[in-house]
Amino acid sequence: MTFRLITPKPLRVGDVVGIAAISGPVKTSDLEKGIELLEKLGLRVRLSRNIHERKNYLAGSDHMRVEELNNFFLDPMIRGIFFARGGYGSMRVLQEINYDAIIGDPKIMIGMSDITALSMAVFRRCGLITLAGPMIAGQIHSGLDEKSMNSFVEALTEPVARYQIVREVGPPGLKVLRQGRMKGPLLGGCLSLLVSLLGTPYCPNFTGCVLFIEDVNEPPYKIDRMLTQMKLAGIFENIGGVMICQFSGDGPEIAASTVERIVLDYVKPDTIPVISNFPHGHVLPNITLPVGALIEFEASADGAHLRIV
């Protein structure tokens, strides 16, 4: 990573934020709790004009979705961008994103799942640190637990350098599969989206990174195929560490054990730290992660320590 990282300013009371829909269509009722939460934080909310649009499995046409997102990037009043939901669709608009506008006026961006494609592209093209965390019509609509809520709010309102990813060594339930210590950028997200970016100009350089992966409703053989594709693409050759997060859906224990087995087989040498069951993904608790931030990652017999440096 030779370019300069761009760190967006934290949100403050009175800031205007946008809710964008660049993936699947959104139910109006699913936005209410999220808007209420943002307003309780003292933020003023603006909805993208396509937020209620539907075109098959997308929230409107490609042109409409990316135009609204670019309008948020260009609007100096907008200080943060939240994404309504995942599904599919962000990859379809990567070529039309106004990356110069992002560099010129960096804003907080938070989302996950399908938004992985956008966050990786933005890091590759701009060096912007984004946030992987709950989305408005998803987990926020369903209701966040205390740990997820505290992490979400802190990531939005604290400077990146002061944000504590986890407050305790651990956290509870976390598994240390391989001990080690390293420092590098935190990159990753939804595994199926990461794999879909391989070979494109929107896939970042994973050399020296802490790779975090999660996914939902993927059977073991598909997980195996995706991880094998990453191996064949050379992704595992030079990474510095791995965080296996939540693989949820039917049979999550089998999915998690599949990921653990394959990662330990593919990621060498044995000095590279690997942890599993980190609380991030499509189930709660969902710790918000600063994508692209330089972190110190240590896995030991006592648990794992992650600190932004």
Backbone bond lengths (Angstrom), bond angles and torsions (degrees), N, CA, C in turn:
res aa  C-N    CA-C-N  psi(-1)  N-CA   C-N-CA  omega(-1)  CA-C   N-CA-C  phi
1 M - - - 1.454 - - 1.533 109.17 -
2 T 1.322 117.57 105.11 1.456 120.37 -175.11 1.519 112.73 -105.70
3 F 1.342 118.26 -11.78 1.444 118.52 -178.12 1.524 110.15 -86.64
4 R 1.316 115.88 166.80 1.458 122.23 -179.37 1.523 109.95 -80.38
5 L 1.328 115.72 130.60 1.458 119.43 175.56 1.519 110.10 -70.76
6 I 1.312 116.14 142.65 1.463 121.92 176.26 1.523 107.82 -110.02
7 T 1.323 115.80 123.53 1.465 121.54 -178.56 1.523 109.64 -108.93
8 P 1.329 119.02 117.33 1.468 120.14 179.33 1.520 110.90 -71.81
9 K 1.318 115.70 153.13 1.465 120.56 177.73 1.525 110.04 -74.58
10 P 1.333 117.34 146.71 1.469 119.40 178.05 1.527 111.25 -67.66
11 L 1.315 115.28 159.55 1.461 120.24 179.05 1.522 110.78 -77.47
12 R 1.339 114.66 147.90 1.458 121.08 178.18 1.530 109.23 -125.42
13 V 1.314 115.27 159.64 1.462 120.35 177.18 1.529 109.44 -56.59
14 G 1.310 116.52 132.08 1.457 121.84 -179.04 1.505 114.69 97.05
15 D 1.335 117.34 -12.41 1.467 120.38 179.28 1.531 111.07 -65.84
16 V 1.336 114.86 148.89 1.459 121.35 174.71 1.526 107.95 -94.39
17 V 1.320 116.22 132.67 1.466 120.55 178.09 1.523 108.79 -127.12
18 G 1.308 115.65 152.62 1.452 120.79 179.67 1.515 111.30 -109.44
19 I 1.320 116.60 147.52 1.460 122.24 171.43 1.516 107.14 -110.95
20 A 1.332 115.98 115.13 1.462 121.42 -175.60 1.522 110.74 -105.86
21 A 1.329 115.47 152.83 1.467 122.12 176.70 1.519 107.66 -127.58
22 I 1.339 116.53 96.06 1.471 119.37 -178.97 1.526 111.77 -110.51
23 S 1.338 115.89 3.24 1.463 119.31 -177.84 1.518 109.92 -120.63
24 G 1.340 117.57 -118.87 1.447 120.98 -177.33 1.513 113.76 -76.53
25 P 1.345 117.28 164.35 1.464 122.06 179.67 1.524 111.15 -66.73
26 V 1.329 115.24 154.76 1.458 121.69 -171.59 1.530 110.03 -120.75
27 K 1.332 116.15 135.27 1.459 120.69 172.12 1.523 109.58 -80.17
28 T 1.319 116.62 134.19 1.468 121.01 -178.20 1.521 111.39 -56.85
29 S 1.334 116.67 -42.61 1.458 120.57 -177.28 1.523 112.59 -65.10
30 D 1.340 116.41 -24.48 1.465 119.86 -178.68 1.520 112.96 -76.57
31 L 1.329 117.31 -9.27 1.462 121.02 -179.34 1.523 112.68 -90.21
32 E 1.333 117.15 -19.64 1.462 120.99 -167.85 1.522 113.56 -60.90
33 K 1.346 117.23 -48.35 1.465 119.55 -178.18 1.523 111.63 -64.35
34 G 1.322 116.33 -38.54 1.448 119.80 -179.88 1.519 112.22 -66.04
35 I 1.323 116.24 -43.37 1.463 120.01 177.29 1.521 109.99 -62.06
36 E 1.333 116.20 -42.76 1.467 120.89 178.99 1.526 110.90 -60.45
37 L 1.340 117.03 -42.44 1.461 120.61 179.56 1.522 111.18 -63.28
38 L 1.331 117.02 -45.98 1.457 119.99 -179.30 1.525 111.12 -63.06
39 E 1.313 116.26 -38.78 1.464 119.70 178.65 1.519 111.56 -67.89
40 K 1.327 117.62 -33.60 1.465 120.97 175.74 1.527 111.16 -65.38
41 L 1.316 116.41 -27.77 1.455 121.13 177.10 1.532 111.63 -80.27
42 G 1.336 116.23 0.58 1.457 121.03 178.66 1.513 114.30 86.05
43 L 1.329 116.72 16.68 1.464 121.01 -179.13 1.524 110.41 -96.99
44 R 1.315 115.35 149.41 1.468 121.11 175.89 1.527 108.27 -101.07
45 V 1.303 116.84 128.62 1.462 121.92 -169.51 1.519 111.90 -104.20
46 R 1.344 114.25 134.77 1.457 120.64 174.34 1.536 108.18 -125.17
47 L 1.305 116.71 130.04 1.463 121.40 -179.58 1.524 110.70 -93.44
48 S 1.335 116.34 142.41 1.457 119.29 173.85 1.534 108.81 -66.55
49 R 1.306 116.99 149.73 1.466 120.76 -174.27 1.522 113.14 -68.95
50 N 1.326 116.81 -16.57 1.467 119.68 179.22 1.531 112.30 -95.75
51 I 1.322 117.26 8.54 1.464 120.78 -170.63 1.523 112.44 -58.94
52 H 1.338 117.78 -27.29 1.464 120.62 -178.74 1.533 112.36 -107.20
53 E 1.337 116.12 9.67 1.455 119.81 -178.32 1.534 110.77 -81.38
54 R 1.313 115.67 154.78 1.461 121.43 174.58 1.518 109.17 -142.68
55 K 1.321 115.36 127.98 1.452 121.59 171.89 1.521 106.67 -135.04
56 N 1.328 115.38 97.85 1.461 121.85 -172.88 1.529 109.51 58.13
57 Y 1.328 118.21 -116.81 1.462 121.96 -178.22 1.530 112.54 -99.17
58 L 1.330 116.13 17.47 1.456 121.27 -177.66 1.535 111.08 -122.29
59 A 1.318 115.81 157.81 1.465 121.52 178.62 1.525 109.92 -86.74
60 G 1.323 115.63 59.02 1.452 121.08 -178.32 1.516 111.54 101.34
61 S 1.329 115.67 179.72 1.465 121.25 -178.49 1.527 110.56 -68.65
62 D 1.328 115.74 161.93 1.468 119.86 176.44 1.519 110.54 -57.28
63 H 1.327 116.31 -45.03 1.462 120.44 -178.50 1.526 111.27 -60.75
64 M 1.312 116.79 -43.70 1.457 120.20 -178.61 1.529 111.44 -66.11
65 R 1.321 116.50 -43.49 1.463 120.07 -176.76 1.525 111.65 -65.78
66 V 1.327 117.26 -45.77 1.453 119.22 -177.45 1.525 111.44 -75.29
67 E 1.311 117.89 -31.45 1.462 120.38 177.41 1.525 110.35 -62.72
68 E 1.320 116.56 -43.43 1.461 119.62 179.66 1.524 111.39 -65.97
69 L 1.340 116.88 -39.82 1.458 119.44 178.04 1.527 110.58 -65.75
70 N 1.316 117.61 -43.49 1.465 120.32 177.94 1.522 111.99 -63.33
71 N 1.329 116.78 -33.44 1.468 119.68 175.77 1.522 111.07 -61.98
72 F 1.333 116.43 -37.85 1.464 120.15 176.24 1.526 110.62 -65.33
73 F 1.339 116.76 -41.32 1.464 119.92 178.90 1.533 111.53 -62.82
74 L 1.319 115.88 -36.12 1.468 120.94 -175.80 1.520 113.49 -83.77
75 D 1.316 118.31 -19.97 1.466 122.03 -175.34 1.530 110.06 -80.39
76 P 1.335 118.52 114.62 1.471 120.23 -178.02 1.528 113.35 -67.34
77 M 1.318 117.91 -17.33 1.460 120.53 177.97 1.531 111.80 -74.57
78 I 1.317 117.17 -29.96 1.469 121.49 -178.46 1.527 109.23 -76.60
79 R 1.339 116.46 121.36 1.459 120.50 -178.97 1.526 113.40 -108.53
80 G 1.317 117.35 -9.60 1.449 120.52 178.07 1.520 110.22 -153.79
81 I 1.324 116.16 149.72 1.464 120.61 179.86 1.522 108.91 -126.30
82 F 1.329 115.23 121.27 1.456 122.75 176.02 1.531 107.97 -105.66
83 F 1.308 116.26 147.43 1.456 119.49 179.60 1.518 110.10 -106.71
84 A 1.336 114.79 136.24 1.457 120.46 -172.27 1.518 112.16 -65.87
85 R 1.324 116.81 -46.76 1.465 120.46 -177.67 1.517 109.87 -164.59
86 G 1.346 115.17 175.25 1.452 120.29 177.08 1.516 109.81 -99.71
87 G 1.329 115.63 -130.72 1.464 120.01 -174.90 1.509 108.69 106.63
88 Y 1.321 115.77 -109.08 1.462 121.59 176.46 1.516 108.92 -156.95
89 G 1.322 116.36 148.29 1.454 119.70 173.75 1.511 115.79 144.33
90 S 1.348 118.54 -23.87 1.463 118.57 -175.15 1.527 112.36 -65.17
91 M 1.331 117.81 -34.55 1.464 119.85 179.71 1.527 112.42 -62.28
92 R 1.324 116.07 -30.31 1.464 120.14 -176.70 1.530 112.65 -66.61
93 V 1.338 117.90 -17.81 1.462 119.96 -174.41 1.527 113.24 -115.34
94 L 1.328 118.58 5.66 1.464 120.21 -175.34 1.526 112.63 -59.69
95 Q 1.333 117.34 -34.28 1.464 119.93 -178.79 1.522 112.99 -69.38
96 E 1.336 116.82 -21.01 1.465 120.50 -175.27 1.525 113.35 -103.46
97 I 1.340 117.51 3.09 1.464 120.41 178.37 1.529 109.73 -67.63
98 N 1.329 116.52 139.67 1.465 121.65 178.13 1.538 108.41 -86.42
99 Y 1.312 116.30 84.31 1.465 120.87 -176.86 1.520 112.12 -68.19
100 D 1.333 117.59 -30.04 1.466 120.31 177.07 1.529 110.63 -63.70
101 A 1.336 116.40 -37.13 1.467 119.74 178.41 1.524 110.85 -66.13
102 I 1.319 117.27 -36.26 1.466 121.16 178.40 1.519 110.34 -63.95
103 I 1.328 116.32 -44.58 1.468 120.22 179.13 1.519 110.83 -66.02
104 G 1.332 116.59 -40.18 1.455 121.00 -176.84 1.515 113.92 -69.05
105 D 1.324 117.51 -29.96 1.464 120.93 -178.88 1.535 108.27 -145.76
106 P 1.332 116.65 76.56 1.473 119.56 -175.80 1.525 112.24 -65.70
107 K 1.337 115.50 134.76 1.461 121.95 -178.57 1.515 109.11 -128.36
108 I 1.313 116.34 157.14 1.458 120.67 172.51 1.521 109.02 -63.62
109 M 1.326 116.28 135.41 1.468 122.55 174.34 1.512 107.70 -130.33
110 I 1.328 117.55 129.63 1.455 119.80 -179.47 1.526 111.36 -135.19
111 G 1.329 115.11 130.83 1.456 122.15 178.59 1.520 108.08 178.22
112 M 1.313 116.98 177.81 1.470 121.15 -179.88 1.519 108.42 -155.67
113 S 1.327 117.23 -165.48 1.454 122.10 178.52 1.532 109.30 59.21
114 D 1.332 119.18 -118.85 1.461 121.59 -179.85 1.525 112.48 -61.91
115 I 1.331 117.61 -22.63 1.466 121.74 -179.47 1.527 110.73 -70.72
116 T 1.344 117.35 -12.27 1.464 120.98 174.89 1.525 111.33 -51.99
117 A 1.331 117.03 -42.54 1.469 120.37 -178.87 1.523 110.78 -60.43
118 L 1.323 116.66 -42.11 1.459 120.71 179.94 1.530 110.95 -68.34
119 S 1.330 117.49 -45.06 1.463 119.82 -177.57 1.528 111.45 -63.91
120 M 1.351 116.76 -37.97 1.459 119.32 177.19 1.531 111.30 -67.34
121 A 1.328 116.50 -41.69 1.466 120.34 179.14 1.519 111.24 -63.97
122 V 1.311 116.12 -41.90 1.466 120.70 -179.57 1.527 110.48 -65.82
123 F 1.330 116.33 -38.37 1.470 118.18 176.92 1.527 110.58 -66.97
124 R 1.320 116.71 -43.31 1.470 120.60 -179.30 1.524 111.20 -62.86
125 R 1.321 117.15 -43.61 1.471 120.66 -173.81 1.526 113.60 -88.13
126 C 1.338 117.14 -26.70 1.465 119.78 -171.44 1.528 114.29 -123.34
127 G 1.325 117.68 -25.08 1.456 120.14 -174.07 1.516 113.50 77.38
128 L 1.344 116.52 18.37 1.461 120.62 -177.77 1.523 111.10 -81.22
129 I 1.322 116.03 132.76 1.459 121.73 172.50 1.526 107.98 -78.43
130 T 1.338 116.38 124.52 1.462 121.92 178.18 1.525 108.35 -117.13
131 L 1.324 116.34 177.43 1.459 121.21 -178.09 1.525 110.30 -117.97
132 A 1.324 116.33 130.03 1.466 121.86 172.74 1.520 107.32 -98.43
133 G 1.316 116.00 109.35 1.456 119.27 -175.84 1.511 112.03 -163.67
134 P 1.329 117.04 -174.17 1.469 123.02 -173.97 1.525 113.28 -56.58
135 M 1.330 115.05 149.56 1.460 120.94 179.59 1.533 110.57 -112.47
136 I 1.320 114.68 158.12 1.462 122.05 -168.75 1.523 112.96 -59.76
137 A 1.325 117.91 -51.21 1.468 121.04 -176.17 1.521 112.44 -91.52
138 G 1.323 116.72 8.21 1.453 121.29 179.79 1.511 111.16 -107.99
139 Q 1.334 115.92 -108.31 1.464 120.05 -176.02 1.525 112.73 -65.62
140 I 1.323 117.52 -32.02 1.470 118.64 179.29 1.522 109.88 -67.44
141 H 1.319 116.20 -40.23 1.473 119.67 175.83 1.522 111.11 -61.73
142 S 1.321 117.09 -41.91 1.467 121.00 -178.36 1.521 112.31 -73.26
143 G 1.333 117.00 -26.31 1.452 121.66 178.96 1.519 111.77 112.55
144 L 1.331 116.52 122.27 1.459 121.94 -179.57 1.525 110.92 -88.69
145 D 1.321 116.17 145.05 1.464 119.98 170.99 1.527 108.59 -76.08
146 E 1.326 116.41 171.82 1.461 120.87 -174.09 1.528 112.15 -61.86
147 K 1.316 117.30 -43.52 1.462 120.40 -178.07 1.528 111.20 -64.13
148 S 1.327 116.80 -43.16 1.466 120.61 179.00 1.525 111.12 -65.73
149 M 1.331 116.14 -41.43 1.465 120.40 -179.36 1.529 110.83 -63.95
150 N 1.319 116.72 -46.21 1.461 119.61 -179.21 1.524 111.20 -62.10
151 S 1.316 116.43 -41.87 1.458 120.76 178.91 1.527 110.92 -64.40
152 F 1.321 116.39 -44.55 1.470 123.13 179.39 1.528 111.13 -57.62
153 V 1.322 116.00 -50.49 1.468 120.82 -176.68 1.521 110.71 -67.31
154 E 1.325 117.16 -43.08 1.458 119.95 -178.70 1.528 111.52 -64.26
155 A 1.329 116.75 -41.36 1.464 119.58 -179.98 1.524 112.04 -62.77
156 L 1.328 116.49 -31.63 1.464 121.06 -179.08 1.530 113.15 -80.18
157 T 1.314 116.39 -31.96 1.468 119.94 -168.59 1.522 114.77 -110.17
158 E 1.327 117.67 -10.15 1.465 121.09 178.11 1.528 109.68 -104.39
159 P 1.342 117.92 147.19 1.465 119.38 172.29 1.526 109.63 -57.27
160 V 1.326 116.80 145.25 1.461 120.70 -176.78 1.522 111.66 -53.08
161 A 1.330 117.21 -40.48 1.465 120.78 -176.63 1.532 112.17 -64.96
162 R 1.335 117.52 -21.74 1.473 120.17 -178.26 1.522 112.57 -101.22
163 Y 1.333 117.62 -5.59 1.463 120.71 -177.75 1.520 110.33 -72.89
164 Q 1.331 116.63 127.35 1.459 121.60 177.85 1.534 108.58 -97.17
165 I 1.328 116.45 112.96 1.462 120.45 -177.40 1.525 110.04 -62.34
166 V 1.306 116.26 -48.60 1.469 121.46 172.47 1.519 107.16 -133.83
167 R 1.314 116.45 140.34 1.457 120.81 -176.53 1.524 112.65 -88.50
168 E 1.314 116.86 -20.20 1.448 119.98 -178.79 1.523 109.26 -119.89
169 V 1.314 115.63 154.61 1.461 118.72 171.58 1.517 106.16 -69.83
170 G 1.254 116.63 127.58 1.462 120.03 -174.48 1.519 107.61 150.64
171 P 1.355 116.64 -109.68 1.462 128.82 -15.35 1.530 111.08 -72.56
172 P 1.361 119.02 179.67 1.461 121.27 -177.99 1.531 112.22 -53.61
173 G 1.334 116.91 137.63 1.458 121.91 179.45 1.509 114.29 88.66
174 L 1.328 116.86 -12.39 1.460 120.17 -178.08 1.533 110.33 -71.61
175 K 1.325 116.13 143.71 1.464 121.93 179.83 1.532 109.57 -114.67
176 V 1.303 115.71 127.90 1.463 120.78 173.49 1.526 107.80 -92.96
177 L 1.316 116.49 110.52 1.458 121.58 -178.80 1.522 112.08 -89.32
178 R 1.328 115.66 -28.24 1.462 119.84 179.59 1.527 108.13 -154.28
179 Q 1.315 116.08 128.56 1.457 120.29 -177.16 1.528 111.18 -82.77
180 G 1.341 114.01 153.17 1.452 119.75 178.20 1.509 110.50 166.36
181 R 1.313 115.90 175.59 1.471 121.31 -179.54 1.517 108.60 -145.72
182 M 1.325 116.34 137.56 1.458 121.03 179.28 1.513 110.10 -159.12
183 K 1.326 115.42 173.12 1.463 122.36 176.50 1.512 108.46 -136.78
184 G 1.345 116.35 132.54 1.453 120.12 179.76 1.514 110.77 -176.83
185 P 1.331 117.21 174.00 1.465 120.45 179.07 1.527 111.12 -70.66
186 L 1.321 116.36 143.15 1.464 122.26 178.08 1.520 108.44 -88.85
187 L 1.334 116.81 112.41 1.461 121.81 -176.88 1.522 110.23 -131.35
188 G 1.322 116.31 147.32 1.456 119.99 176.58 1.508 112.39 147.66
189 G 1.340 114.86 -152.10 1.455 121.20 -177.51 1.509 110.37 143.26
190 C 1.317 115.41 -143.89 1.457 122.07 -178.64 1.533 109.19 -70.33
191 L 1.328 116.48 121.74 1.459 121.70 -172.41 1.519 112.92 -55.87
192 S 1.332 117.79 -44.65 1.462 120.11 -176.81 1.524 111.59 -62.90
193 L 1.319 117.97 -31.76 1.468 120.87 178.07 1.521 110.87 -76.65
194 L 1.318 116.97 -38.71 1.466 119.74 177.20 1.528 110.59 -59.02
195 V 1.329 115.68 -45.47 1.462 120.32 -179.78 1.523 110.83 -64.14
196 S 1.328 116.90 -37.30 1.467 120.34 -179.58 1.522 112.94 -65.50
197 L 1.327 117.21 -21.46 1.463 120.84 -179.68 1.523 113.32 -87.41
198 L 1.318 117.48 -14.69 1.461 120.08 -177.82 1.533 110.93 -57.10
199 G 1.311 115.94 133.58 1.461 120.80 179.55 1.507 114.22 85.02
200 T 1.337 117.37 0.46 1.459 120.92 178.02 1.532 109.37 -104.47
201 P 1.328 117.76 162.53 1.469 120.03 178.08 1.521 113.30 -76.35
202 Y 1.325 116.99 7.63 1.466 120.88 -179.60 1.527 112.14 -108.72
203 C 1.312 116.25 3.07 1.462 121.61 178.88 1.527 108.67 -89.88
204 P 1.323 118.97 126.02 1.465 120.49 -178.35 1.522 112.17 -74.11
205 N 1.306 115.09 169.04 1.463 122.14 173.98 1.530 107.35 -83.64
206 F 1.328 117.20 117.36 1.461 121.34 -176.52 1.526 113.13 -89.47
207 T 1.322 118.19 5.25 1.456 121.27 -178.97 1.526 111.27 -58.21
208 G 1.326 116.03 125.65 1.460 120.94 176.19 1.512 115.34 75.81
209 C 1.328 117.59 7.05 1.464 119.50 -174.73 1.525 112.24 -88.54
210 V 1.337 115.23 163.25 1.459 122.66 163.79 1.524 105.25 -91.23
211 L 1.314 116.94 111.11 1.458 121.53 -177.13 1.525 109.52 -90.74
212 F 1.345 116.49 122.69 1.462 119.06 173.83 1.524 108.93 -113.03
213 I 1.332 115.79 138.51 1.464 121.14 -176.89 1.522 110.57 -135.66
214 E 1.323 116.10 145.33 1.461 123.84 175.20 1.517 107.31 -154.35
215 D 1.350 116.67 164.67 1.457 120.27 175.36 1.525 108.81 -169.02
216 V 1.312 115.50 175.55 1.469 120.38 -176.79 1.529 109.15 -140.98
217 N 1.328 115.59 140.27 1.472 122.90 174.12 1.523 113.62 58.14
218 E 1.327 116.15 37.66 1.467 120.20 177.00 1.529 109.06 -111.88
219 P 1.333 119.21 122.61 1.460 121.43 179.04 1.525 111.06 -69.65
220 P 1.333 117.16 159.51 1.466 120.89 -175.91 1.522 114.64 -53.70
221 Y 1.353 118.24 -40.72 1.471 118.22 -176.83 1.526 111.89 -66.86
222 K 1.335 117.09 -32.39 1.470 119.44 177.21 1.530 110.48 -71.75
223 I 1.334 115.94 -38.96 1.464 119.76 176.18 1.519 109.73 -60.51
224 D 1.326 116.27 -44.62 1.462 121.90 177.36 1.528 110.44 -57.95
225 R 1.320 116.84 -46.00 1.461 120.97 -178.60 1.527 111.59 -63.36
226 M 1.330 117.15 -41.50 1.460 120.31 -178.96 1.524 111.56 -68.21
227 L 1.319 117.10 -43.03 1.457 119.97 178.77 1.524 110.64 -66.91
228 T 1.326 116.99 -35.85 1.462 120.20 177.35 1.523 110.67 -66.93
229 Q 1.318 117.14 -37.51 1.465 119.52 175.75 1.522 110.77 -62.53
230 M 1.330 117.26 -39.90 1.468 119.65 177.25 1.529 110.35 -63.70
231 K 1.318 116.52 -39.58 1.469 119.96 177.69 1.525 110.56 -62.40
232 L 1.343 116.71 -47.67 1.457 120.37 -178.94 1.522 112.21 -64.37
233 A 1.334 116.36 -26.33 1.467 121.21 177.86 1.524 111.79 -82.74
234 G 1.335 117.08 -2.72 1.457 120.82 176.86 1.516 115.05 84.54
235 I 1.330 117.34 9.39 1.464 120.48 -175.42 1.526 111.66 -63.56
236 F 1.325 117.27 -37.32 1.458 120.07 -174.54 1.526 113.81 -82.87
237 E 1.320 117.55 -5.51 1.454 119.92 -174.49 1.519 113.81 -69.89
238 N 1.332 117.06 -32.99 1.464 119.32 -172.42 1.529 114.01 -130.38
239 I 1.344 118.04 16.30 1.462 118.62 177.88 1.524 109.55 -74.85
240 G 1.341 115.64 160.55 1.463 119.64 -176.32 1.505 114.56 -100.81
241 G 1.338 117.68 -21.03 1.460 121.03 -178.35 1.516 109.98 -170.98
242 V 1.340 116.49 163.73 1.465 121.33 -178.63 1.522 110.16 -134.79
243 M 1.326 115.08 132.34 1.459 122.82 171.57 1.527 107.81 -114.24
244 I 1.325 116.88 107.30 1.460 120.76 174.35 1.521 107.16 -85.01
245 C 1.315 115.86 115.35 1.463 120.31 -177.89 1.529 109.52 -95.74
246 Q 1.313 118.65 -148.38 1.460 121.34 -172.31 1.533 112.08 -84.09
247 F 1.324 115.76 126.20 1.462 121.76 171.11 1.520 106.35 -110.87
248 S 1.329 115.35 96.28 1.456 121.85 -168.99 1.526 111.41 -104.05
249 G 1.345 115.08 174.24 1.458 121.25 -178.13 1.511 109.67 116.83
250 D 1.316 117.18 -156.07 1.463 121.22 177.67 1.526 110.33 -69.40
251 G 1.333 115.67 127.67 1.463 119.94 178.23 1.510 113.82 65.66
252 P 1.350 119.49 50.19 1.470 120.55 -177.72 1.521 113.45 -62.63
253 E 1.350 117.28 -30.73 1.468 119.05 180.00 1.529 110.66 -65.05
254 I 1.340 116.52 -41.51 1.465 120.32 179.17 1.521 110.10 -66.62
255 A 1.339 116.56 -42.37 1.463 120.20 179.43 1.519 110.50 -61.68
256 A 1.343 116.68 -44.84 1.464 120.32 -178.75 1.519 111.31 -63.79
257 S 1.337 117.17 -43.24 1.463 119.64 -179.49 1.527 111.16 -66.09
258 T 1.335 116.68 -32.60 1.469 120.73 176.60 1.519 110.55 -63.68
259 V 1.337 116.17 -46.84 1.464 120.50 179.39 1.523 110.21 -61.26
260 E 1.327 116.30 -46.98 1.468 119.92 -178.76 1.521 111.45 -58.51
261 R 1.305 116.83 -47.12 1.464 121.25 -177.76 1.524 111.43 -61.77
262 I 1.329 116.68 -45.64 1.465 120.27 -175.58 1.526 110.97 -72.11
263 V 1.324 117.11 -41.27 1.465 120.07 179.44 1.526 110.51 -61.02
264 L 1.324 117.05 -45.62 1.462 119.33 179.51 1.523 111.61 -63.73
265 D 1.324 116.92 -29.88 1.463 120.97 178.55 1.527 111.65 -75.33
266 Y 1.338 116.24 -37.73 1.458 120.66 -173.63 1.531 114.19 -89.57
267 V 1.330 117.57 -29.78 1.466 120.48 -173.83 1.530 109.46 -93.02
268 K 1.314 115.36 113.62 1.459 122.95 178.76 1.524 107.91 -129.01
269 P 1.343 118.91 156.00 1.461 129.04 0.93 1.526 112.26 -79.37
270 D 1.319 114.69 -178.24 1.456 120.72 -175.80 1.521 113.07 -74.02
271 T 1.318 117.57 -1.95 1.466 120.96 177.70 1.529 111.94 -85.99
272 I 1.322 117.11 -7.99 1.469 120.80 179.30 1.528 108.91 -77.82
273 P 1.353 118.24 121.65 1.467 120.32 -177.41 1.526 111.82 -69.19
274 V 1.333 115.19 138.79 1.461 121.79 178.34 1.526 108.52 -136.90
275 I 1.321 116.73 127.65 1.464 121.46 175.34 1.522 109.00 -124.14
276 S 1.327 115.91 160.73 1.463 121.19 -179.71 1.518 109.68 -136.80
277 N 1.356 114.20 161.20 1.466 122.31 178.33 1.519 112.18 65.65
278 F 1.334 116.46 32.17 1.471 119.19 173.84 1.524 108.47 -71.51
279 P 1.335 118.55 136.09 1.464 121.60 -173.58 1.529 114.51 -76.22
280 H 1.313 114.97 75.32 1.468 121.37 175.03 1.518 107.75 -147.66
281 G 1.326 116.43 135.20 1.458 119.60 177.07 1.506 113.28 145.70
282 H 1.334 115.62 -151.49 1.459 121.70 -173.74 1.523 113.81 -83.56
283 V 1.325 118.15 1.10 1.464 122.17 175.80 1.518 108.31 -124.35
284 L 1.335 115.85 160.43 1.459 120.95 179.34 1.517 110.33 -93.70
285 P 1.354 117.34 150.70 1.463 125.99 -2.06 1.525 112.13 -71.80
286 N 1.324 113.95 150.94 1.462 121.88 -179.03 1.527 108.45 -125.83
287 I 1.320 115.41 98.13 1.458 120.74 -179.84 1.527 109.61 -76.24
288 T 1.318 116.62 128.92 1.463 121.47 178.24 1.529 109.81 -71.54
289 L 1.328 115.93 131.47 1.460 121.55 -176.74 1.528 111.53 -114.12
290 P 1.343 117.89 137.65 1.471 121.99 178.70 1.535 110.37 -84.90
291 V 1.308 116.76 97.16 1.461 121.94 -174.32 1.531 110.19 -72.95
292 G 1.320 115.60 122.88 1.452 121.36 -179.40 1.508 114.12 99.64
293 A 1.331 116.97 -15.71 1.461 120.30 -179.63 1.524 110.23 -68.65
294 L 1.318 116.16 146.70 1.451 121.71 176.69 1.526 108.25 -79.57
295 I 1.341 116.92 122.03 1.455 119.20 -177.53 1.525 110.63 -127.30
296 E 1.324 113.77 154.05 1.452 121.46 170.31 1.517 107.15 -97.61
297 F 1.315 116.24 125.19 1.462 122.11 -172.75 1.520 108.59 -123.12
298 E 1.322 116.39 119.07 1.452 120.92 179.31 1.519 109.93 -129.97
299 A 1.312 116.87 128.43 1.461 123.07 175.80 1.523 107.73 -117.56
300 S 1.330 115.24 124.75 1.462 120.19 -178.02 1.519 109.51 -137.99
301 A 1.323 116.08 -177.98 1.462 120.44 179.10 1.518 111.54 -62.91
302 D 1.326 117.18 -22.23 1.471 121.27 -179.38 1.522 112.92 -85.82
303 G 1.324 118.49 -10.77 1.459 121.59 -177.64 1.519 110.98 134.08
304 A 1.322 116.58 -149.40 1.470 120.85 -178.97 1.508 110.13 -128.01
305 H 1.311 113.94 146.62 1.475 121.14 178.11 1.520 107.98 -125.94
306 L 1.319 116.19 128.52 1.459 121.91 178.25 1.518 108.11 -127.58
307 R 1.332 115.58 124.12 1.451 119.57 -177.53 1.517 109.95 -139.12
308 I 1.319 116.35 131.75 1.474 121.37 177.21 1.519 108.57 -74.18
309 V 1.333 115.63 132.24 1.461 120.54 -177.74 1.517 109.87 -119.46
